[in-house]
Amino acid sequence: MSTFDRRRFLTMTGVLTAGALALAACGTDDSATGGAAKEGKKVETITFGVVSISDYMNPLTNTSKRVHWITDPVVESLYTYDASLKSIPLLADGEPEISDDGLTWTIKLKQGVTFHNGDPLTADDVVASLTFVSNPKSTSDWTTFFAYYVKSAEAVDKQTVKITLTTPFGVLRSHLTNLPIVHKAFVERTDTTMGTGPFKVDKVAQGRQVTLSRNDAYHGTKPELKGVVFEAIPDPATRLVNLREGKIHIMTDVSPESVALLKQDSQITVHEVDAPSDIITYFVANKAPFDDVKVRQALAYAMDRKGVRDIVYAGTAKIAQGPVGPAVEGHDSSLQIYGEAPDYAKAKALLAEAGVSSLEFTLMITSDAVMKNVGQVLAEGWKQAGITCTLEVLDFSPWVKNWASGKYQMAMTGFESGFGGGRTAVTVLGPMSSKNPLNFGYKNDEVDKLLGEAWATTDDAARVEACKKINGILANDAIMIPPVYPRLVVAQRKEISPLDEKLMGVSRVSLPPVHSV
């Protein structure tokens, strides 16, 4: 596709945003340097430009970046990631003691850790957080990871927590590496939060701005920064201009078509990282037409993966095979079933074998600009194989409602699973269990068996191997067929130290150390 044709397509479909046009209009010289860089001063407060900020500042309520990129410097977990993304103790004082039957985990807490109001961290705070997210009636996103597995959590003494499980659940270690521990008095608050982290919440302008200030009583290495500001800047053009002028230091949610232009600015670094940023697809597999594996396979072979990568993501994505992406445990880079370009002849042959003369279906997608354009590219590609796809575009809340009740034929959305699931495939693969309430009609005894083994084992290598096998089965069954694996793209100004790309691999955008310019 020529540059002209590609730009025309992007503009017509809404992919080419005002942000990219604004950046192009600004030029790509190095004159637009403002803020600390222009004044030659050490940066003491950094500002993030984000698309939006949640109205709910409780990190126990959801696993969204709108909350966790803001609260991660404020709250801490029992375990954390080291430089190689291995789980190591943070608030926990060493490794958990696990009973022989795998049903009891006993965890000691570090001494001398305090919350931002000076209260000591105790087992009661950990119990309060665990109890909240383990309650099936809770509206928290975290219940996916804890409910029905955690039977109870109790304080053995002030510095010891005992977790009792309903079944062996080795993947709990990963969940405890991600779950924030908040002050017991803040477990159900939504307006703010309190933790033990290096920064504390200073001011919250609901949905608009959150200001953090340094916690001088922090139990770990004290940060150089005095403060952090998260500014909601929905307009992509404004975010781009603010980054170039130094009004913000870090820009999240960089649109794919802006990446090449930003890379031409010598004052800006663009990070493109494989992260648990998934396009998740689902079928109602016990109803026609998708109860027939050949029909699903026909759709998979006729999928224009290359078009999605090149047109929608401007190359900032990888061609997908199974549901498990390159940043998630169980990814298999050797898996090659579907080509980059559609195989229309193969698709038509499969439909003929299935006895389907014409295939018509509805694809339910979320209303964000990227997903709408993914849907349009796929629908155009499928048309070449004689497949008619009607797009049903819904805002996220009604999309979730329909998905949770099975009111769809095929559903697709983007989802970042790293905040809750870390590198595990729990979020992506969990609904493929025939016992999962969000499974609609897919049943494979081998998948059920492997999922049980994957979540039970404490052996990371064994879990990876099980998930790799599941990924291959699902790809062959064409039950989860993402077109691409999107990459996490974040831009920053160079007067602050480089962001940690390793941590971006689990969706974290950590606060950088800062140097003088």
N, C-alpha and C positions, 0 to 999 in steps of 0.2 A: 504494500500500500504506500503510495507516495506521501510525502510530507503534507502536501496540499490536501489530498483526499483524507488523510488521517485527521488533520485539524478541522476540516469541514465536518467530518463525522462527529468528532468530539464536541464541536460547537453546537451542532444540531441536536445532539442527544444530551447536552448539558454537562458533559464531562469536563470540557475546557472551561475552567472557572474564571471568575473575575480576578481571582488572586494571581493566576499565572499571567493574565494580560497586564495586570498592574505591575508585576515584577518586570515583565518585558519592557513596559513603558518607562520604568525607572532606569533601564539600561543595566549593563553588567559590569560597569567600571567599579572602582574601589572608592569612589568619592563619598558614598552614603555611609559614612562611619560616624556614629554619634556616641552619646553616653560616655561610659568610662574610657572607651578606646580613644575618643577624641580628646579627652581631658588628661589622659595618661595617669589615672588614679587606680589604686587597688579597688577591686570590686568587693563591697561588703554586703550588699543585698542583691540577690539575683531575682529576675522576674521571668516567670513562665507565661507564654501566651498559649492558652488552651481554647479549644472550641467552646466548651461549656463547663460549668461547675454544678454539681448536684445540689439540690436544695437540702439534702440530708447528709450531714457530715459525720455519720456514724459508720465506720468501716466494717462493723459487724452486720450491717443490713444488706450490703451487696458486694459484688466482686467487680465493680465497674471501674474503669480508669478515671472516670469523672470524680470518684471518691479517692481511690487508692494512690494515684499520683500525688494527691495533696496530703493525704494522711500518713503515707508511708514514713516520712521523716518524724512523725509525731508518735506513732505507736510501734511497738516491736512485738516479735513473736518468740515462742519458746526456742525455736531454732532459726537459723538463717543460712544464707548461701556464702560459701567462700569463693575465692577467685576462679575455681574450676566448676562452680555451681554445685558443689557437694554440700549436703546439709550438715551444719555444725551447730553446737549449742550457742545460744545468745542469752535469753533469760533463764534457760535451763542450766543447771550446774552439772553438766556431763550428759552421758547417754541415758536413755530410759532403761529401766529394769523391766524386762518383759517376762511374764510367767511362762512356764513350759508349754502350757496349752494355748498361749498367745492371746488370752482373754483379759489379762490385766497388765496395764502399763503404769509404772510408778516413776514419777519424775520429781527430782529435787530442783529447787529454785536457787538462783544465785543470791547470796547475802549482799546487803547494802544497796540494792536497787530501789530507787524511789520514783514515784509519779511526780508530775509537774507541780502538784500542790504540796509536795513534801511527804505524802503518805508512803509508807514502805510497800513494796510489792509483796503480796502474800498469796498463799494458796487459794484464799477466798476469791481473789480477783480472777485467777485462772479458772476456777470452778464456775464463776458467774459467766465468763465469756463462753466456756464450753457448754454450759447448760443452755444458754440462749440459742446457740447455733445448732444444738442437737435436738431441739424441740420441733417435732414435725409440724406443729401448728404455727411455728414462727414464720413470718413472711421473709425471713432472711434468705439470700442466695446461698449462704453457707450450709443450709440444711442438706443440700445435695451431697455434700461431702461428709456430713457427720450423722444426720438423722438415720435411725434404724440400725446404725452400726455402734454408736456410743450408747450404752445402757445407762451409765451414770458417771459422774465425776464428783469426787469428794476430797476434802482437805484432810489428810492424815494428821498433819500438824501445820504450823504456819508456813513452813517452807517445803512441804511435800504434797503432791497431788497424785491421787490414784484414779485412773481411768479404767472403767470396766466395760468390756465390749460384748456384743451379742454373738460375735463370730470373729475368728482370726482376721485381722485387718491391718496387714503390714503397710499398706499405703497411707496409713494414719501418719506416719513420720513425715511424708510430704505435706499432708494437710496441716500438721503442726508447724511446719516451716513457713507456711503462708498465713495462717490464722492470726490476726492481731489480738493482743491481750490488752484490754482497756480497763481502766479503773472500774471497780464493781458498781460505783454510783453512776457510771456513764453508759452502762450496757444498753439501756433502752432509750437514751437521749438521741435526738436526731439533729439538734441545732449545732452541736459541737462534739468534740471528743477529748479524752485525756489519756495519755500514755506515758511511757518511760523513755521516749526517744530523744534524740539530740535537739529537736525543736518542739516548741509548744504552740498551740493555737493562740494567736493574739487577737485578731479581729475577723469576723465573718460577715460579709455583706452578701446575704443569701442569693445564690445563683450568679453573683457578679464578681466577687473578689474575696480571697482568703489570704490573710497575712500571718506568717509564722515568725516567731522570734527565737533566738538561741536559748537553749536550756543550759545555763551555766552550771547546773548541778548534775549534768549527765554523767552516768556511771562509766561510760566508755571514753574514747578519744574525743576531745572537744572539737567541734567544728570551727573552721576559720570564719565562716560566714556569720554575720549578725542577724540576718533575716532572709526570708524568702517570700515572694509575692506570687500568687497565682491569679492571673487576670483572664476573665472570660472574654474572648474576642471572637465572636462567631463568624465575622466576615473574613474570608481568606485573604482578600486584598489588603485589609487593614493589618492582619497578622504579619503578612510578608513585608509590608512597608515598615512596620514597627521593628521587625527583626533587623532589617537592613540599616535602619537609623539608630539602632542600639537602644531603643525604648524597651525592648524585651531582649533577654539573653538566650532563651530557649523557646523554640516553636515546636509544638507537638502537632500531630495530624497533618503532616505536610502532604499536600495533594500530589499524586504521582506525576502529573504533567509539569509540576513546578521544580522537580528534582534537578533536571539538567540545567535549568536556568540558575538555580541557587548554587550549583557547583561551580559556576563561573565567577562567583564572588569570592575573592581571596580572603575576605573577613569572616566567611561563614564555612562551617564544616557540616556536611550532611551525613548522617549515620543511616545506613540501610542494613537492617539486621534481621536474620531469621528469628522469629518469635512465635509464640502460640497465638497467632492471629489467623483464625481459620475462616474459611467459607464452609458452613455446615449445610448439608443437604439431607432431606428426609423424604421417604415415600410412605404412603399408606399402602403397605405391601400385602394386605389381605383383601384388597378390592381391585377389580379390573380398572385400568389396564395393567397396573404395576404389580399384580400378583404373579405375573409371568416374568421369570428372570430374563428371558430373551428380549422382552420389550424394554426392560430396564437397560440391558446391555446395548440394545440398539440406540437408546438415548445417549448412553455413555460414549459409544463410538462416533456418534454424529455431533458430539459436543465440540464447539470451536474454542478449545483451550488457548490456542495461539492468539486468537482474536481478543480474548479477554485479557491475556497477558500484555499484548502490545497496544491495544486500543484503549482499554480501561485503565490499566495499571502502568502504561508507558514503560514496560520492562521491569518494574519494581515488584515482580512476583515470579514464582517458579511454576512450571507446568506440574499439575497434580496427577496423582494416580489414586492411591487409597486415601482414606480420611485423615491419616496421621501425617502431619507435616514435619518438615526437617528439624524443627526445634523441640519436638515432642518425642518422648520415649516410645520406641517401637517403629519409628520411621525406617523405611527400607528404600534406600536410594537405588537399589538394583531392580526394584519392581518396575517393569515396563509392560503394560497391557495396552494402553491407549496412546496413540500418537499425538504430536502437537497439533497437527491439522486434522480436521474431521475425516473419517473414513465413511463416506456416504454409501458406498457399495456394500460394505460390511453391514451397516445399519439396515439398509433395505433388505438384505438377505436374511438377517435375523428376524425382522418383522414378518417376512414371508414365511419363515419357519414357524413363527408363532401364530400364523393364520390371520394376521392383522393387515388389512388392505390399506387402511388409513388410521393414523394415530393423532388424536386430538386430546389435549389435556390443559390444565390450568396450573401455572407455577405461582405460588404465593411467596412474594419477596417483601422485604422491608423497604421503607420509603426513602432511605438515605440515597444521595446522588450516586454513589459508587455502585450500590446494589441494583439500583434501577438500570444503570447502564450495563452491568453484568447481564441482567435479564434480557435487555434488548439485543446484546450481541449474541447470546445463546439462542434466543428465539429466531433471529435472522439465520443463524447457522442451521438450526434444526429444520427450518423451512426448506433448505436445499435437499434434505432427505425425505421430503414429503410429510414432515411432522409439523403439526400446527400447535403452537404454544401460545396460550393467552396469559398475559401477566396480570396478576392480582396484587396491586401495590397497597400495602397497609402500613400505618404507623406502627412503631414497635410494640406498643401495648396490645392492640387488637391482633397483631401478628402472633404474639405469645399466647393470647387467649385461644385463638384458633388452633395453633400448634398443640397446645396442651390438651385440647379436647379432640384432636384428630380431625378437625374440619378443614382438610386440604387434600389434594392429590399428591403434589410435590411441593416442598417448602424449602426455602433457601434464605440464609442470612449470614452476615459477618459476625464473628464472635471472638473476643479475646479471653482465652481461658487461663492465661498465666497467673493472674492474681489469685485465683482459687486453687487451680489444679497444678500450678507450677509446670514442671516438665512432664508430668504424668499425662496419660491419655484418658483419664477418668471422665472428663467433660465430653470429649468427642465420642468415646466408645461406649460409655455407660448406657445410653438409650438403646443400644443394640441387644441388650439382654432381654430375653423374652419375658422376664419378670419385672422389667422396668415399666412404671406406669406411663412413660412417654414413648414406649415402643408401640407402634401401630402395625402389627401383622407380621413382622419379620421374626422368624424362628429358625435358629440353626443350633443344633445340640452341641456341636464342636465349639462354636462361639460362646455359648453359655458356660461350657466347661472351662474354657481358657480364661474367660472373664473372671470366674470364681477364683482360679489360680492366681491371676494377675493381681487382684486386689488383696488376696490373703497373704501372699508371701512378703517376708521382710528382705528378701534377696533381690536387690535392684536388677541384677543381670537376668534373673529368672523372669521378673516382671516385663523387662524389655523384650525378651524372647517371646513371651506369650502374646504381648501386644503386637509384635511384628507378624506373628501368625494370623492374629485376628484381622489386622490391616489387609493382609493378602486375601483372606477369605472374603472380606467385605468388598474389596476392589473387584474381585472376580464375580461376585454376586451382583455387582453394580447397585448396591443398596445405599451406599454413600459415595457420591461422585462429585467432589469439589472440582471446579475447573482449574483453579490455581491455588498456590499457597502464597498469600500476600506477605510482604515484608513490613516490619515496623520501620517507619521513616521519621526521624527527628532531626531538626536542624538547630545549630547553636552558633553563637558568636565565638570567635577565637580568643577574645580577651579573658574568657573563663577556661579553666582546665577542661580537657576532653572528657566527655561523658563515658561511663563504663559500658562498653558494648556487650561485655559478657552478661551483665545484669539485665540489659535490654533483652537478652535471650529468654528471660522469664517475665518479660513485659515491664520490668522496673526501669524507671528513669531516675537514677540516684542523684543526689545533690553532689556536684563536683567539688573537689578542693579548688581554691581560687588562687591564681598568681597575678602579680602586678603586670601591667602592660607598659 
